[in-house]
Amino acid sequence: IRTLLIEDSGLMRIMITDTLRSDPDIEVIGTATNGKEGVQKAKALNPDVVVTDMVMPEYDGLYAVKNIMETSPAPIILLSSLDRANPDIFDALNAGAFDFVDKPQTKNSQDFKGALSKLKERIRAALGLNSEVLGKKVDKTNHHFHSFESVLQYEILTIGASTGGPSAIESILTQLPGNLAIPVIITQHMPERFLVSYAERLGNLLPLKVKIASRNERPEPGIIYVVPGDGNMAIGPDAMGEPIFQYRRKSYKEFNNPSIDCMFESIGDFYGTKAIGVILTGMGKDGSQGLMKMKNKGGLTIAQEGKSCVVNGMPQAAVDIGAADYVVNLSEIPGFIMSCF
């Protein structure tokens, strides 16, 4: 896998390059010290995958992503520092970056090996992605109102996503009406420190209120809740039998903190026929068992159509076990959801 590395720190460049080169499947064909040089090298070398730091002097990672996707498109993996959540990450993902991983710290720190193995995993995954859907622009936000029936057939919408999810979720939520009459619960695989920035970004884009879900909080209509990444969150009954957010101590096979299966299963149990579940783009199989539970409990279940996914792992896993009532192209999911009301 011919890989270009863009990184301003000389030491980090050597450390990452040496580690990647120790993998027989990965060839580092070039390095660059800033975004501008990275764009030039990408044009000259035509790499299979680009790995870029986000924070660099003068020409940063966002500059690199925007210009590489314009001049010589390739899957781009972003490196993000552990000590801060860079909001530019989401602009870079919207501009066409494939995914982001934590930037490895010093070689003797425990996270170095973990971060590098995650990076290698993403480099491999980048080869199988659907590059045509990267960088698709979000349409203008829908500020129109919808006439909801006085008795709603569905009482909650829950969405799960992983790789490619932030942009896919934005493209759905921006098309939902400004007077949405049910709560929306988003479970997005993402490091904990980024989820607050992500919720803020969604809040700035949408007429609806967006917040991080809190323990013992009751989901309210018209509010979008982003599940935190400090545990596996679920919906369960309070003392009065009303729905509240709760943490589950259970560990799940596919993914944890946050687990899509955990949230979907609990919504299936609590809401039954009154729930809509949507599984979007992502690596792995998280969400498929939870979506199956929702379907078995009588809920409406939707999987994103593979050709509109950045990575068709999770939706395909749901389709394979028969968990999806409908398979819908990303652009049609908002209208499909609203046709249920």
NUNUBA-485258 format. One record per residue (C-alpha): residue in one letter; chain; x, y, z. Coordinates in pm, whole numbers, plus 32768, in hexadecimal, padded with zeros to 4 digits. Each point is the difference from the previous one (the first is absolute). Layout:
residues N
> type:mol:c1:c2:c3
> a:A:X:Y:Z .
...
end
This chain:
residues 341
> type:mol:c1:c2:c3
> i:A:8000:8000:8000 .
> r:A:80B7:8135:7F80 .
> t:A:7FE8:8100:8118 .
> l:A:805D:8171:8013 .
> l:A:8040:8094:815C .
> i:A:7FD5:8176:8045 .
> e:A:8090:805E:8156 .
> d:A:80BF:8137:806F .
> s:A:80BD:7F62:8126 .
> g:A:8143:7F5E:7F86 .
> l:A:800C:7F08:8120 .
> m:A:7E93:7F9A:7FD7 .
> r:A:8031:7FDE:7E88 .
> i:A:8120:7F0B:8034 .
> m:A:7F4B:7F3C:8111 .
> i:A:7EBC:7FD9:7F3A .
> t:A:80BB:7FB1:7EBB .
> d:A:80D9:7EF4:80A6 .
> t:A:7ED2:7F59:80A0 .
> l:A:7F31:8004:7EC0 .
> r:A:8124:7F76:7F36 .
> s:A:801B:7ED9:80F0 .
> d:A:7EAE:7F8F:7F79 .
> p:A:802F:7F2F:7EC2 .
> d:A:7EBA:8085:7F6B .
> i:A:8055:8173:8024 .
> e:A:8100:80C4:7F37 .
> v:A:804B:8169:8063 .
> i:A:8044:8097:7EA9 .
> g:A:803D:8163:807B .
> t:A:7FE8:80F9:811D .
> a:A:7FAF:8173:8011 .
> t:A:802C:8104:8111 .
> n:A:7EC5:80D1:7FC8 .
> g:A:7EB7:8005:7F45 .
> k:A:8084:80B8:7ECF .
> e:A:8122:7F10:7FCC .
> g:A:7F0E:7EE1:8040 .
> v:A:7F1A:8074:7EE7 .
> q:A:812A:8012:7F0F .
> k:A:807D:7EA5:8066 .
> a:A:7EA1:7F6A:7FE0 .
> k:A:7FEB:8089:7E9D .
> a:A:815A:7F7B:7FA5 .
> l:A:7FF3:7EAC:80AD .
> n:A:7E8E:7FA2:7FDE .
> p:A:7FF5:7F3F:814D .
> d:A:7EF8:7EFB:805B .
> v:A:7FD3:80A4:8156 .
> v:A:8068:814C:809F .
> v:A:803E:8024:8176 .
> t:A:800D:8169:807B .
> d:A:802E:80B4:8148 .
> m:A:7EF0:8103:803C .
> v:A:80C8:810F:80B4 .
> m:A:8127:8087:7F38 .
> p:A:8088:8162:7FD6 .
> e:A:7F8A:80C9:7ECE .
> y:A:7F64:7EE9:7F30 .
> d:A:7F42:7F14:80E7 .
> g:A:7F4A:7EB5:7FD6 .
> l:A:7EBA:80A5:7F97 .
> y:A:80B9:80B3:7EE5 .
> a:A:8098:7EB2:7F96 .
> v:A:7EB0:7F4B:7FFD .
> k:A:7F47:810C:7F3A .
> n:A:8111:801C:7EF9 .
> i:A:8056:7E8F:7FDE .
> m:A:7E8F:7FA9:7FD3 .
> e:A:7FED:8109:7EED .
> t:A:8141:7FB1:7F44 .
> s:A:8057:7E90:803E .
> p:A:7EEF:7F58:80D1 .
> a:A:8070:7EE9:80EA .
> p:A:7F84:7F73:814B .
> i:A:8086:80E5:8113 .
> i:A:802F:7F9C:816C .
> l:A:8023:811C:80FB .
> l:A:80E7:7FF7:812F .
> s:A:7F70:80B8:812B .
> s:A:80BB:805A:813F .
> l:A:7F88:7F56:813D .
> d:A:8019:813F:80CC .
> r:A:7EF7:80C6:7F44 .
> a:A:7ECA:7FCE:7F2B .
> n:A:8038:80BF:7EBC .
> p:A:7EB0:8077:7F73 .
> d:A:80A5:8017:7EA6 .
> i:A:7FEC:7E82:7FFE .
> f:A:7E90:8015:7F9E .
> d:A:8043:80FC:7EEA .
> a:A:810F:7F16:7F80 .
> l:A:7F12:7ED5:800A .
> n:A:7EFC:80CC:7F42 .
> a:A:810B:8063:7F03 .
> g:A:803A:7E8F:7FB6 .
> a:A:80ED:7F6E:8106 .
> f:A:7FBC:7E90:803F .
> d:A:8030:7FE9:817A .
> f:A:80D7:8075:8122 .
> v:A:80D2:7F53:8108 .
> d:A:80B4:8074:8138 .
> k:A:815D:807A:7FB4 .
> p:A:8105:7F24:80AA .
> q:A:80C4:80A8:8114 .
> t:A:8168:7FAD:8069 .
> k:A:8081:7EA4:7FB0 .
> n:A:8015:7F8A:8169 .
> s:A:7E9D:8068:8051 .
> q:A:7F00:7EE8:800D .
> d:A:7F20:8099:7EF9 .
> f:A:810A:8001:7EED .
> k:A:7FD1:7E94:7F9C .
> g:A:7E86:8017:801F .
> a:A:7FED:813E:7F31 .
> l:A:80E2:7F72:7EF1 .
> s:A:7F3F:7EB8:7FE9 .
> k:A:7EBD:80CA:7FDA .
> l:A:80A7:80CE:7EEF .
> k:A:806C:7EC3:7F47 .
> e:A:7E9D:7F77:801F .
> r:A:7F73:8143:7F6A .
> i:A:8100:7FFD:7EE4 .
> r:A:7F8F:7E9F:7FA4 .
> a:A:7E90:8060:801C .
> a:A:8038:8133:7F25 .
> l:A:8050:7F20:7ED7 .
> g:A:7EA3:7F6A:8005 .
> l:A:7F3C:8141:802A .
> n:A:7F0B:8099:7F0C .
> s:A:80C5:8138:7FA2 .
> e:A:7EE6:808B:7F28 .
> v:A:7F35:8066:8131 .
> l:A:811C:80B5:80B5 .
> g:A:7FD9:8176:8015 .
> k:A:7E93:800A:7F90 .
> k:A:7F7D:8152:8071 .
> v:A:7EE5:801C:80FD .
> d:A:7ECC:80A4:7F68 .
> k:A:7F72:813B:809C .
> t:A:7F5C:7FCC:8152 .
> n:A:7E89:7FC5:7FFE .
> h:A:7F54:8111:80CF .
> h:A:7EA4:7F9C:7F89 .
> f:A:7EFB:7F75:80EC .
> h:A:7F47:7EB7:7FDA .
> s:A:7E96:7FBB:805E .
> f:A:8012:7EE9:8101 .
> e:A:7ECD:7F34:8060 .
> s:A:7F83:8035:8165 .
> v:A:8041:7E8F:8048 .
> l:A:8156:7F97:7F7F .
> q:A:803F:7EA6:7F74 .
> y:A:816E:801D:8069 .
> e:A:808A:809F:813D .
> i:A:8179:7FF0:7FCE .
> l:A:8108:7FFA:7EEC .
> t:A:8155:7F67:8044 .
> i:A:812B:8007:7F14 .
> g:A:814A:7F42:801A .
> a:A:813B:8041:7F33 .
> s:A:8178:7FD4:7FF7 .
> t:A:80FA:8051:7EE8 .
> g:A:7F64:8102:7F17 .
> g:A:7EEE:803F:8100 .
> p:A:8030:816E:8060 .
> s:A:7FB8:807A:7E9D .
> a:A:7EEC:7EFE:7FC5 .
> i:A:7F50:8061:8143 .
> e:A:8019:8172:7FA5 .
> s:A:7F65:7FBC:7EAC .
> i:A:7ED4:7F58:80A7 .
> l:A:7FCB:80F0:8122 .
> t:A:8019:8139:7F28 .
> q:A:7ED6:7F81:7F35 .
> l:A:7F1B:7FB8:8128 .
> p:A:7EFA:810C:8051 .
> g:A:803E:810E:8104 .
> n:A:7ECE:7F92:80C9 .
> l:A:805E:7E90:801F .
> a:A:7F08:7F66:80F3 .
> i:A:80DB:7EE5:8085 .
> p:A:815A:7FE2:80A2 .
> v:A:8128:7F89:7F2F .
> i:A:8119:7F34:809D .
> i:A:814F:7FF3:7F4A .
> t:A:8106:7EF7:8051 .
> q:A:813C:8055:7F3C .
> h:A:8149:7F46:8030 .
> m:A:80EF:8118:805D .
> p:A:80FC:8049:8115 .
> e:A:7F51:8099:812E .
> r:A:80AF:8152:7FE7 .
> f:A:7F7F:8038:7E9D .
> l:A:7E93:7FBA:8047 .
> v:A:7FCA:814E:80B3 .
> s:A:8093:80BC:7ED3 .
> y:A:7F29:7F2C:7F1A .
> a:A:7EC2:804F:80C2 .
> e:A:8059:8173:7FF8 .
> r:A:8039:7FF0:7E89 .
> l:A:7EAD:7F5B:7FC8 .
> g:A:7F5E:8103:80E3 .
> n:A:808F:8118:7F29 .
> l:A:7F80:7F5B:7EC1 .
> l:A:7E9F:7FAC:806F .
> p:A:7EC8:80B8:8075 .
> l:A:7FCE:7EE4:80FC .
> k:A:80AC:7FF6:8153 .
> v:A:8128:7F0F:8012 .
> k:A:809F:7F88:8144 .
> i:A:80D0:7EEB:8099 .
> a:A:7F19:7F06:80AB .
> s:A:801D:7FF2:817D .
> r:A:7FBB:7EE7:80F5 .
> n:A:7E99:8006:8088 .
> e:A:7F95:8104:7EFC .
> r:A:7EB6:7FC6:7F4F .
> p:A:8004:8017:7E80 .
> e:A:7F25:8125:7F97 .
> p:A:7F5A:803A:7EAC .
> g:A:80BB:80E3:7F10 .
> i:A:8152:7FCC:80A8 .
> i:A:8122:7F43:7F63 .
> y:A:80CE:7F40:80FE .
> v:A:8166:7F98:7FB5 .
> v:A:8062:7ED3:80D3 .
> p:A:8143:803E:80C7 .
> g:A:8132:7F24:7FD3 .
> d:A:804E:7FC3:816F .
> g:A:7F34:7EBF:8014 .
> n:A:7EE9:7F3C:7F5A .
> m:A:7EBE:80C6:8017 .
> a:A:7EA0:7F75:7FE9 .
> i:A:7E94:8062:8033 .
> g:A:7F4D:7F65:8129 .
> p:A:7ED9:8048:80E6 .
> d:A:8016:80E5:812F .
> a:A:7F3B:7FBA:8140 .
> m:A:7EC3:807E:7F53 .
> g:A:803C:7F2D:7EC9 .
> e:A:8063:812F:7F2E .
> p:A:8129:7FE9:7F0E .
> i:A:8150:8084:807B .
> f:A:816B:7FE3:7F93 .
> q:A:80C1:7EFD:80C8 .
> y:A:815B:7F67:7FF0 .
> r:A:8022:7E88:7FD2 .
> r:A:812A:7F52:809C .
> k:A:7FEF:7EEC:7EFD .
> s:A:811B:7FE5:7F02 .
> y:A:7F9C:7FC1:7E96 .
> k:A:80B4:7F27:7F02 .
> e:A:8013:80F3:7EDC .
> f:A:804C:8155:8098 .
> n:A:7FF1:80B6:814F .
> n:A:7FEF:8166:8081 .
> p:A:7F15:803C:7F56 .
> s:A:7F5C:7EBD:7F88 .
> i:A:7EF3:8020:7EF5 .
> d:A:7F81:7EA3:8054 .
> c:A:7FCD:806E:816A .
> m:A:7F2B:812E:7FA0 .
> f:A:7F3A:7F4F:7EEE .
> e:A:7FB1:7ED0:80DA .
> s:A:7F87:80DA:811E .
> i:A:7F25:80D2:7F18 .
> g:A:7F6F:7EC0:7F6E .
> d:A:7FAC:7F88:815F .
> f:A:7F6C:814B:8077 .
> y:A:7F50:808E:7ECD .
> g:A:7FAD:7EC5:7F39 .
> t:A:7F22:805C:7ED6 .
> k:A:802A:8176:8047 .
> a:A:8171:8016:7F97 .
> i:A:80BB:8043:7EBB .
> g:A:8167:7F81:7FEB .
> v:A:80FD:8063:7EF5 .
> i:A:8157:7F61:7FD1 .
> l:A:80F4:80CC:7F2F .
> t:A:815C:7FDF:7F68 .
> g:A:8114:7F63:80D0 .
> m:A:8101:7EED:802B .
> g:A:7FA8:7EC3:80BB .
> k:A:7EB0:7F79:8072 .
> d:A:7F95:80DD:8124 .
> g:A:7E8C:804E:7FF5 .
> s:A:7F93:7ECD:7F3A .
> q:A:7F91:7F34:812F .
> g:A:7F5D:8133:809D .
> l:A:7F45:804C:7EBE .
> m:A:7F8D:7E94:7FFA .
> k:A:7F75:802C:8161 .
> m:A:7F46:813B:7F8F .
> k:A:7F6F:7F48:7ED4 .
> n:A:7F97:7ED5:80D4 .
> k:A:7F51:80EE:80F1 .
> g:A:7F39:8097:7EDF .
> g:A:80C9:813D:7FC1 .
> l:A:804E:808C:7EA6 .
> t:A:8168:7FB6:7F9A .
> i:A:80CC:80A2:7EEA .
> a:A:815F:7FB3:7F7D .
> q:A:80BE:80F4:7F24 .
> e:A:8028:7F7F:7E9D .
> g:A:8163:7F85:7FC6 .
> k:A:8054:80D8:7ED3 .
> s:A:7FBA:813E:80CA .
> c:A:80DE:7F8C:8125 .
> v:A:816C:8061:8032 .
> v:A:802B:7EA4:809A .
> n:A:7EE7:7F03:7FDB .
> g:A:805E:7F26:812A .
> m:A:7EF1:8046:8101 .
> p:A:7ED7:802B:7F12 .
> q:A:8061:7EC2:7F43 .
> a:A:8020:7F40:8149 .
> a:A:7E9B:8069:8056 .
> v:A:7F80:7FA0:7EA6 .
> d:A:80B3:7EAF:800F .
> i:A:7F44:7F95:813B .
> g:A:7EB2:808B:7F87 .
> a:A:7FF7:811F:80FB .
> a:A:7FA2:8111:7F06 .
> d:A:7E97:802E:7F8F .
> y:A:8079:80F5:7EF7 .
> v:A:814C:804A:7F54 .
> v:A:8002:8170:7F9D .
> n:A:80F7:80E7:7F4E .
> l:A:808A:8108:80EE .
> s:A:7F65:8121:7F3C .
> e:A:7EA6:7F63:8024 .
> i:A:800C:7FA6:8173 .
> p:A:7F7A:8151:8086 .
> g:A:7ED1:7FF8:7F18 .
> f:A:7FCA:7E90:804F .
> i:A:7FFD:804B:8177 .
> m:A:7F0F:8126:7FD8 .
> s:A:7F13:7F2C:7F2C .
> c:A:7FC0:7F39:8140 .
> f:A:7F58:812F:80A4 .
end
